[in-house]
């Protein structure tokens, strides 16, 4: 089983989390939505898998490159 770390591509805050641990997600699905500079930026998965862990919570600030979630294939 491969483990994929999902990293933030922007600095901002977590506005909404749209998935929960244990959920099977397909490539192209939205994991969460960030708010940055008054814009909503979706985190869209490049690869599918099972969401094994969320490392952030709604309302939390994130920085570019920060690990926000872990998927297992």
N, C-alpha and C positions, 0 to 999 in steps of 0.2 A: 504494500500500500504506500503510495507516494503522498507526501504531505506538502501542501502549497501554502506559503505565507502570502497573504494579501496585504499590500502596503498602500498607504495613502499617497496619492499623486499631488495633493495640494495641502496647504495649511488652511485650517478653518475650524468649524465645529460640526459635530454630528447632529444633524437636524432630525433624521428619522432612520430607524433601523427597520428593514422590510423582511428580514429573514431571522430564523431562530436556530440555535444549535440543534443538530440532528436532522435538519431539513436537507433534502437532496435538491441541489440547484443545478440548472443547465447553463452552459455557456450562453452569454448574452443577457442573463437575468440580472436584475438590480439587487445588490446586497444591502446598500444603505444610501442615504442622501446626505451630502455635506452642504453646509452654508458657508460661503466664502465671498466676501466683498458684496454682500446682498444678492448673491446668485446661488441657485440650487444646483449642485453638481452631483449627479448620480455616480455611484461606484458600480460599474458594470463588469461582471465576471468574464474573463477571457476563456477560462476553462471551467467545466462543470465538476461537481463532486459533492460530498456531504460536508456541511458546515460543522466542523468539530468544535470551534471555539470563537467567541467574539472577544476582542481585547479592548473594546471601547464601549461606552454607553451613550445614550442620547443626551445631548447637552454638553458632552465632553469636548474639549479642544484637542485637535490633532495637528501634527506637523508633517510636512512632506517627508516621505520615507518611513514613517512610523508603521509598525505592523498593527493592522486593525482587525484581522480575522485569520483563521486557519481552516483550510479545506483538506479533506482526504479524498483521494481518488479511488 
